[in-house]
Amino acid sequence: AAVVQQGIWAGIIGLSITFVLVLLYYRMAGLIALAGLIVNGIILFGVMAMFGFTFSLPGIAGMILTIGMAVDANVLIYERLREEMAAGKTLKSAIGNAYEKAFTAIFDSNFTSLITALILFWMASGTIKGFAVTLTIGLLASLFSAILVTRVLFRWSIDLGVLKKLSFMSLIPPTKIDFLGKRKIAFIISAVVMAVCVANFYVKRDKALGIDFTGGTVIQYQLEADQFIPLDEVNKALEGLTLSKEANATEESSAATGVLLSVRCATEDAAKISAKLRESLPTLGARLPDTTDADGNPKPGEYKVGESAQEVSASAGSTFIRESLIALGLGLVGIFLYIAFRFEFAFAIGGFLSTIHDVVLTIGLIVLFGSELSLLHVGAILTVAGYSLNDTIVIYDRIRERLRYETGSIESIMNEAINATLARTILTAGTTIITLVIIYFRGGPALEGFALTILVGLVIGTISSVYIATPIVLWWGNRKGGNLRSYVVKEKKAEALPAPTN
């Protein structure tokens, strides 16, 4: 489909800019990261092609999440490498330690996303299964390329004498921000915004839901290959109409069947939309086609594009969203159990509640901005949940590490852990935002809401990892009598990890 192609090309442009920034920031190490990301992409597209999987819009969301987590894995390793080199380690030793220390955060964040992906593949259907397939393949490829491929490339470069020293750009100096000291303000702001969003959703009710969930009509025009109409023109033609619900236009093209233009709208709006499109777009009215007879002679004549209209039921969309929500819920339960096993119960509570917070707030803000929820938003919301969990687990990993070795209050240790991961948080979020902004402006009208949803959710998820997820762990630890450190040390006492360098 043209929309998917637009999304893929916009994503490629955004990722290309991301790769350039990684090269500029990490220099020689960035070149090795780029090689790993290329391997990741080759595996992802190769497996998709091998098994005949097709890219849908949710599939593109899975690709964005996958590449974002692959970039994040490299950033985690390189920020650890920066710390090891600052501690005076030799290059070979620093690289080995960096990979060992970053491994748990990379593995845990990828594994939790994999839990959700597998449950979605099992439970969901349609395009969301495409999201699950893309995400599953991408996560496995990401682990392989970030943990194995780049490490082997580092080893070869050192052994061959090509790499003798590393230098990184440093745009974000060490910080000592009291993040948790502002947790009450953050909770109040979050509660107020969420209350406004819930109230707005209650007032709008059915108006907040698109045709996919309420039912309506699909108007379709079968065009010849030379009759392609940009979706921008279709949306521009509909701008002046007063509609009961937002109309969504999509276009699919192939060499065999030509172009199929579809407009999903409320049933009561179908007649006026059809008349307006006929009036505004000459291609849909009478015209002389550019055709010839069997002998190659011009064959002029009046031609009018055929139109069909079909009512669609809300039940299919309702079933679809119900399956996705059940799968997401089961995924969150699975993640809760995994985090409780790998970290501690308090961390599981924080990760679970903050992810629900992010999903609800993202949906609420999108509706508050005037958008109607459609099936397109489902893939975007799943991506938001993945990013939120990834961010949270990276911070949790640092907190767990510092609780084992450092003295002082749990609150101060948590603040230090957040500050230690701040550079990684800004870099990862920043590079992903670049890709989303490119998709928003270059991906066409159909992808604007899709990209905006992920963008809003990414910002919310990044903030909530610091101001929602971590304070919940602190609150739970205090509620249990301040024994959080003893739980972490007791459960992980057998692990002989080196102490952190800062």
C-alpha positions as CSV (number, residue, x, y, z in Angstrom):
1,A,0.0,0.0,0.0
2,A,1.1,3.6,-0.7
3,V,0.7,4.5,2.9
4,V,3.0,1.7,4.1
5,Q,5.6,2.7,1.5
6,Q,5.5,6.3,2.7
7,G,5.9,5.1,6.3
8,I,8.8,2.9,5.4
9,W,10.6,5.6,3.4
10,A,10.0,8.2,6.1
11,G,11.3,5.8,8.7
12,I,14.4,5.1,6.6
13,I,15.1,8.9,6.4
14,G,14.7,9.3,10.2
15,L,16.9,6.3,10.9
16,S,19.5,7.6,8.5
17,I,19.7,10.8,10.5
18,T,19.9,8.8,13.7
19,F,22.8,6.8,12.3
20,V,24.7,10.0,11.4
21,L,24.1,11.3,14.9
22,V,25.4,8.1,16.5
23,L,28.5,8.3,14.2
24,L,29.2,11.9,15.2
25,Y,28.6,11.3,18.9
26,Y,30.5,8.0,19.4
27,R,32.9,8.3,16.4
28,M,34.8,5.0,15.8
29,A,32.5,3.1,18.3
30,G,29.6,4.6,16.4
31,L,30.8,3.1,13.2
32,I,30.8,-0.3,14.9
33,A,27.3,0.3,16.2
34,L,26.2,1.3,12.7
35,A,27.5,-2.1,11.4
36,G,25.5,-3.9,14.1
37,L,22.4,-1.9,13.2
38,I,22.8,-2.8,9.5
39,V,23.1,-6.5,10.4
40,N,20.0,-6.0,12.6
41,G,18.1,-4.5,9.6
42,I,19.3,-7.2,7.2
43,I,18.1,-10.0,9.6
44,L,14.7,-8.3,10.1
45,F,13.9,-7.6,6.5
46,G,15.5,-11.0,5.4
47,V,13.3,-13.1,7.8
48,M,10.2,-11.0,6.9
49,A,10.9,-11.7,3.2
50,M,11.8,-15.4,3.7
51,F,8.6,-16.2,5.4
52,G,6.4,-14.0,3.3
53,F,5.4,-11.6,6.1
54,T,4.2,-8.2,4.9
55,F,4.6,-4.8,6.5
56,S,1.5,-3.1,7.9
57,L,1.3,0.2,9.7
58,P,1.5,-1.6,13.1
59,G,4.4,-3.6,11.6
60,I,6.2,-0.3,11.0
61,A,5.5,0.5,14.7
62,G,7.2,-2.7,15.6
63,M,10.1,-1.8,13.4
64,I,10.5,1.6,15.0
65,L,10.4,0.0,18.5
66,T,12.9,-2.6,17.4
67,I,15.4,-0.2,15.9
68,G,14.9,2.2,18.9
69,M,15.8,-0.6,21.3
70,A,18.8,-1.6,19.2
71,V,20.1,1.9,19.3
72,D,19.4,2.0,23.0
73,A,21.4,-1.2,23.5
74,N,24.5,0.4,21.9
75,V,24.0,3.6,23.9
76,L,23.9,1.5,27.1
77,I,27.1,-0.3,26.2
78,Y,28.9,2.9,25.2
79,E,27.9,4.9,28.2
80,R,29.2,2.0,30.4
81,L,32.4,2.0,28.3
82,R,32.8,5.8,28.9
83,E,32.6,5.1,32.7
84,E,35.1,2.3,32.5
85,M,37.6,4.3,30.5
86,A,37.2,7.3,32.9
87,A,38.1,4.8,35.7
88,G,41.5,4.2,34.0
89,K,40.9,0.7,32.5
90,T,42.7,-0.5,29.4
91,L,40.6,-0.4,26.2
92,K,40.3,-4.2,26.0
93,S,39.3,-4.5,29.7
94,A,37.0,-1.5,29.5
95,I,35.1,-3.0,26.6
96,G,34.7,-6.4,28.3
97,N,33.4,-4.7,31.5
98,A,31.1,-2.5,29.6
99,Y,29.4,-5.4,27.8
100,E,29.1,-7.4,31.1
101,K,27.6,-4.5,33.0
102,A,25.2,-3.5,30.2
103,F,24.1,-7.1,29.5
104,T,21.5,-7.4,32.3
105,A,19.7,-4.1,31.3
106,I,19.7,-5.0,27.6
107,F,18.5,-8.6,28.2
108,D,15.8,-7.7,30.7
109,S,14.4,-4.8,28.6
110,N,14.4,-6.9,25.4
111,F,13.0,-10.0,27.2
112,T,10.0,-8.1,28.7
113,S,9.1,-6.7,25.3
114,L,9.5,-10.2,23.9
115,I,6.9,-11.5,26.4
116,T,4.4,-9.0,25.1
117,A,5.2,-9.7,21.5
118,L,4.7,-13.5,21.9
119,I,1.4,-13.1,23.7
120,L,0.2,-10.7,21.1
121,F,1.2,-13.2,18.4
122,W,-0.8,-15.9,20.2
123,M,-3.9,-13.9,21.1
124,A,-4.3,-11.0,18.6
125,S,-5.2,-11.1,15.0
126,G,-5.0,-9.1,11.8
127,T,-2.5,-6.2,11.6
128,I,-1.6,-6.5,15.3
129,K,-0.2,-9.9,14.6
130,G,2.0,-8.1,12.1
131,F,3.3,-5.9,14.9
132,A,4.0,-8.9,17.0
133,V,5.9,-10.7,14.2
134,T,8.0,-7.7,13.4
135,L,8.8,-7.0,17.0
136,T,9.7,-10.6,17.8
137,I,12.1,-10.9,14.8
138,G,13.5,-7.5,15.5
139,L,14.2,-8.1,19.2
140,L,16.0,-11.4,18.6
141,A,18.0,-9.7,15.8
142,S,18.7,-6.7,18.2
143,L,20.1,-9.0,20.9
144,F,22.3,-10.8,18.4
145,S,23.7,-7.7,16.8
146,A,24.2,-5.6,19.9
147,I,25.6,-8.3,22.2
148,L,27.5,-10.5,19.7
149,V,28.2,-8.7,16.4
150,T,29.5,-5.4,17.8
151,R,31.6,-7.2,20.5
152,V,33.2,-9.4,17.9
153,L,33.9,-6.3,15.7
154,F,35.6,-4.6,18.7
155,R,37.7,-7.7,19.4
156,W,38.8,-7.9,15.7
157,S,39.6,-4.2,15.6
158,I,41.8,-4.4,18.7
159,D,43.5,-7.6,17.7
160,L,44.3,-6.3,14.2
161,G,45.6,-3.0,15.6
162,V,43.0,-0.9,13.9
163,L,41.5,0.3,17.2
164,K,44.0,1.6,19.8
165,K,41.9,4.2,21.6
166,L,38.4,5.5,21.7
167,S,37.0,9.0,22.2
168,F,33.4,10.0,22.6
169,M,31.6,13.4,22.3
170,S,30.2,14.6,25.7
171,L,27.2,16.8,25.4
172,I,25.6,15.9,28.7
173,P,27.9,16.5,31.7
174,P,27.4,14.5,35.0
175,T,24.4,15.7,36.9
176,K,23.2,15.6,40.5
177,I,19.5,16.4,40.1
178,D,17.2,15.6,43.0
179,F,14.5,13.9,40.8
180,L,12.7,12.1,43.6
181,G,12.5,15.3,45.7
182,K,10.0,16.5,43.1
183,R,7.9,13.3,43.0
184,K,4.9,14.8,44.8
185,I,4.7,17.7,42.3
186,A,5.0,15.1,39.5
187,F,2.2,13.0,41.0
188,I,-0.1,16.0,41.4
189,I,0.5,17.1,37.8
190,S,0.0,13.6,36.5
191,A,-3.2,13.2,38.5
192,V,-4.7,16.5,37.3
193,V,-3.9,15.8,33.6
194,M,-5.3,12.3,33.9
195,A,-8.5,13.6,35.5
196,V,-8.9,16.1,32.7
197,C,-8.4,13.4,30.1
198,V,-10.8,11.0,31.7
199,A,-13.5,13.7,32.0
200,N,-13.0,14.7,28.4
201,F,-13.3,11.1,27.3
202,Y,-16.5,10.7,29.3
203,V,-18.0,13.8,27.8
204,K,-17.1,12.8,24.2
205,R,-17.8,9.1,24.6
206,D,-18.7,7.7,21.1
207,K,-17.3,10.9,19.5
208,A,-13.9,9.8,20.8
209,L,-14.1,6.5,18.9
210,G,-13.5,6.3,15.1
211,I,-15.4,4.4,12.5
212,D,-13.5,1.2,13.3
213,F,-15.2,1.0,16.7
214,T,-18.6,2.6,15.9
215,G,-19.3,1.2,12.4
216,G,-20.0,3.2,9.3
217,T,-19.5,3.1,5.5
218,V,-16.5,2.5,3.2
219,I,-16.7,4.4,-0.1
220,Q,-14.3,2.9,-2.7
221,Y,-13.1,4.1,-6.1
222,Q,-11.3,1.7,-8.5
223,L,-8.8,3.8,-10.5
224,E,-6.4,3.0,-13.3
225,A,-2.7,3.1,-12.6
226,D,-2.4,6.5,-14.3
227,Q,-5.2,8.0,-12.1
228,F,-3.3,8.0,-8.8
229,I,-4.7,10.8,-6.5
230,P,-2.4,11.9,-3.6
231,L,-4.2,11.5,-0.3
232,D,-3.3,15.1,0.5
233,E,-5.7,16.2,-2.3
234,V,-8.5,13.9,-0.9
235,N,-8.1,15.2,2.6
236,K,-8.0,18.8,1.3
237,A,-11.3,18.2,-0.6
238,L,-12.9,17.0,2.6
239,E,-11.7,19.9,4.8
240,G,-14.7,22.2,4.2
241,L,-17.3,19.6,5.1
242,T,-19.1,19.4,8.4
243,L,-19.0,15.7,9.3
244,S,-20.4,13.8,12.2
245,K,-17.2,11.7,12.4
246,E,-13.7,12.1,11.1
247,A,-13.3,10.5,7.6
248,N,-10.2,8.4,6.9
249,A,-8.8,8.0,3.4
250,T,-6.4,5.2,2.3
251,E,-5.0,4.1,-1.0
252,E,-3.7,0.8,-2.2
253,S,-1.9,0.3,-5.6
254,S,-0.6,-2.6,-7.6
255,A,0.5,-3.1,-11.2
256,A,-2.3,-5.7,-11.7
257,T,-5.3,-4.0,-10.3
258,G,-4.4,-0.3,-10.4
259,V,-5.3,2.0,-7.6
260,L,-8.1,1.5,-5.0
261,L,-9.1,4.7,-3.1
262,S,-11.1,4.0,0.1
263,V,-12.8,6.5,2.4
264,R,-14.1,5.3,5.8
265,C,-16.8,7.6,7.1
266,A,-20.0,7.7,9.1
267,T,-23.0,6.3,7.2
268,E,-24.9,9.6,7.4
269,D,-21.9,11.4,5.8
270,A,-21.4,9.1,2.9
271,A,-23.6,11.0,0.4
272,K,-22.1,14.4,1.0
273,I,-18.5,13.0,0.9
274,S,-19.2,11.2,-2.4
275,A,-20.6,14.4,-4.0
276,K,-17.8,16.6,-2.7
277,L,-15.1,14.2,-4.0
278,R,-16.7,14.0,-7.4
279,E,-16.9,17.8,-7.5
280,S,-13.4,18.6,-6.2
281,L,-11.4,15.8,-7.9
282,P,-11.7,15.8,-11.7
283,T,-10.2,12.3,-11.9
284,L,-13.4,11.0,-10.2
285,G,-15.7,12.8,-12.7
286,A,-16.0,12.5,-16.4
287,R,-12.7,12.6,-18.4
288,L,-11.0,11.3,-21.6
289,P,-8.9,8.3,-20.7
290,D,-5.4,7.9,-22.2
291,T,-6.1,4.6,-24.0
292,T,-5.5,3.1,-27.5
293,D,-7.1,0.3,-29.5
294,A,-5.5,-2.9,-30.6
295,D,-3.8,-1.2,-33.6
296,G,-2.3,1.6,-31.3
297,N,-4.7,4.3,-32.4
298,P,-6.0,6.8,-29.9
299,K,-9.4,5.8,-28.4
300,P,-11.0,8.8,-26.8
301,G,-14.3,8.7,-24.9
302,E,-16.1,9.8,-21.8
303,Y,-15.1,7.8,-18.8
304,K,-16.4,7.9,-15.2
305,V,-14.7,6.2,-12.3
306,G,-16.9,3.6,-10.7
307,E,-17.9,4.0,-7.1
308,S,-19.0,1.4,-4.5
309,A,-20.2,1.9,-0.9
310,Q,-20.4,-0.8,1.7
311,E,-21.5,-0.6,5.3
312,V,-19.0,-1.9,7.9
313,S,-20.0,-3.3,11.3
314,A,-18.4,-2.1,14.6
315,S,-18.2,-5.7,15.8
316,A,-15.1,-6.5,13.9
317,G,-13.3,-3.5,15.3
318,S,-14.6,-4.2,18.8
319,T,-13.4,-7.8,18.6
320,F,-10.0,-6.6,17.3
321,I,-9.5,-4.1,20.1
322,R,-10.7,-6.6,22.7
323,E,-8.2,-9.2,21.6
324,S,-5.4,-6.6,21.7
325,L,-6.3,-5.4,25.1
326,I,-6.5,-9.0,26.5
327,A,-3.2,-9.8,25.0
328,L,-1.6,-6.6,26.3
329,G,-3.1,-7.3,29.8
330,L,-1.7,-10.8,29.8
331,G,1.6,-9.4,28.6
332,L,1.7,-6.9,31.5
333,V,1.0,-9.8,33.9
334,G,3.8,-11.8,32.4
335,I,6.1,-8.8,32.7
336,F,5.0,-8.2,36.3
337,L,6.0,-11.8,37.2
338,Y,9.3,-11.5,35.3
339,I,10.3,-8.3,37.0
340,A,9.3,-9.6,40.4
341,F,11.5,-12.6,39.7
342,R,14.5,-10.7,38.3
343,F,14.4,-7.6,40.6
344,E,12.0,-7.5,43.5
345,F,8.2,-7.2,44.0
346,A,8.4,-3.4,44.5
347,F,10.0,-3.0,41.1
348,A,7.3,-5.1,39.5
349,I,4.6,-2.9,41.1
350,G,6.3,0.2,39.8
351,G,6.8,-1.1,36.3
352,F,3.2,-2.4,36.0
353,L,1.5,0.7,37.3
354,S,3.7,3.2,35.4
355,T,3.0,1.3,32.1
356,I,-0.8,1.4,32.7
357,H,-0.4,5.1,33.6
358,D,1.5,5.8,30.3
359,V,-1.1,3.9,28.1
360,V,-4.1,5.6,29.7
361,L,-2.5,9.1,29.6
362,T,-1.4,8.7,26.0
363,I,-4.9,7.7,24.9
364,G,-6.4,10.5,27.0
365,L,-4.2,13.2,25.5
366,I,-4.7,12.0,21.9
367,V,-8.5,12.3,22.4
368,L,-8.0,15.6,24.1
369,F,-6.1,16.9,21.1
370,G,-9.2,16.1,19.0
371,S,-8.3,12.8,17.4
372,E,-10.7,9.9,17.1
373,L,-9.3,6.5,18.2
374,S,-9.0,4.0,15.4
375,L,-7.3,0.6,14.9
376,L,-4.3,2.5,13.7
377,H,-3.7,3.7,17.2
378,V,-3.6,0.2,18.7
379,G,-0.1,-0.5,17.2
380,A,1.0,2.9,18.4
381,I,-0.2,2.3,22.0
382,L,1.6,-1.1,22.1
383,T,4.8,0.7,21.0
384,V,4.3,3.2,23.8
385,A,4.0,0.4,26.3
386,G,7.2,-1.2,25.0
387,Y,9.2,2.0,25.2
388,S,7.9,2.8,28.6
389,L,9.0,-0.6,30.0
390,N,12.4,-0.4,28.3
391,D,13.1,3.0,29.9
392,T,11.9,1.8,33.3
393,I,14.0,-1.4,33.3
394,V,17.2,0.5,32.4
395,I,16.8,2.7,35.5
396,Y,15.8,-0.3,37.7
397,D,18.9,-2.1,36.6
398,R,21.1,0.8,37.8
399,I,19.2,1.1,41.1
400,R,19.6,-2.7,41.7
401,E,23.3,-2.5,41.0
402,R,23.9,0.4,43.3
403,L,21.8,-1.0,46.2
404,R,24.2,-4.0,46.3
405,Y,27.4,-1.9,46.8
406,E,26.6,1.6,48.0
407,T,25.7,2.9,51.5
408,G,23.4,5.8,52.1
409,S,19.6,6.3,51.9
410,I,17.7,4.4,49.3
411,E,16.3,7.7,47.9
412,S,19.8,9.2,47.3
413,I,20.9,5.9,45.6
414,M,17.9,6.1,43.4
415,N,18.7,9.7,42.5
416,E,22.2,8.7,41.6
417,A,21.0,5.9,39.4
418,I,18.6,8.1,37.5
419,N,21.4,10.7,37.0
420,A,23.8,8.0,35.8
421,T,21.3,6.9,33.1
422,L,20.3,10.5,32.1
423,A,22.7,10.7,29.2
424,R,21.4,7.4,27.8
425,T,17.8,8.5,28.3
426,I,18.2,11.7,26.4
427,L,20.2,10.1,23.6
428,T,17.8,7.2,23.1
429,A,14.6,9.4,23.3
430,G,16.2,12.1,21.1
431,T,17.1,9.7,18.3
432,T,13.7,8.0,18.4
433,I,11.9,11.4,18.4
434,I,13.9,12.4,15.2
435,T,12.5,9.3,13.4
436,L,8.9,10.0,14.6
437,V,9.0,13.7,13.6
438,I,10.2,12.7,10.1
439,I,7.4,10.1,9.8
440,Y,4.9,12.8,11.1
441,F,5.9,15.3,8.4
442,R,6.9,13.0,5.5
443,G,4.7,9.9,6.1
444,G,1.5,11.4,4.7
445,P,-1.8,12.2,6.4
446,A,-2.5,8.6,7.3
447,L,0.6,8.4,9.4
448,E,0.3,11.7,11.2
449,G,-1.9,10.4,14.0
450,F,0.1,7.2,14.2
451,A,3.4,9.1,14.7
452,L,1.9,11.7,17.0
453,T,0.5,8.9,19.3
454,I,3.9,7.3,19.7
455,L,5.6,10.7,20.1
456,V,3.3,11.7,22.9
457,G,3.6,8.3,24.5
458,L,7.4,8.4,24.3
459,V,7.6,11.7,26.1
460,I,5.1,10.5,28.8
461,G,7.0,7.1,29.2
462,T,10.4,8.8,29.5
463,I,9.1,11.1,32.2
464,S,7.1,8.5,34.1
465,S,10.1,6.1,34.3
466,V,11.7,8.8,36.5
467,Y,8.8,10.4,38.3
468,I,6.2,7.6,38.5
469,A,7.9,4.1,38.3
470,T,10.9,4.9,40.5
471,P,8.9,6.8,43.3
472,I,6.5,3.8,43.5
473,V,9.5,1.5,44.2
474,L,10.7,3.9,46.9
475,W,7.2,4.2,48.4
476,W,6.8,0.4,48.5
477,G,10.3,0.0,50.0
478,N,9.4,2.5,52.8
479,R,6.1,0.8,53.3
480,K,7.9,-2.5,53.9
481,G,10.1,-0.9,56.5
482,G,13.0,0.2,54.4
483,N,14.1,-3.4,53.6
484,L,14.4,-2.9,49.8
485,R,18.2,-3.0,49.9
486,S,18.2,-6.2,52.0
487,Y,15.8,-7.9,49.6
488,V,18.0,-7.0,46.6
489,V,21.3,-8.0,48.3
490,K,19.8,-11.2,49.7
491,E,18.3,-12.3,46.4
492,K,21.4,-11.5,44.3
493,K,24.1,-12.3,46.9
494,A,25.4,-15.2,44.8
495,E,26.2,-12.9,41.8
496,A,29.7,-11.6,41.9
497,L,29.4,-8.5,39.7
498,P,32.1,-5.9,39.8
499,A,31.2,-2.7,41.7
500,P,30.1,0.3,39.7
501,T,32.8,2.8,38.8
502,N,30.8,5.9,39.8
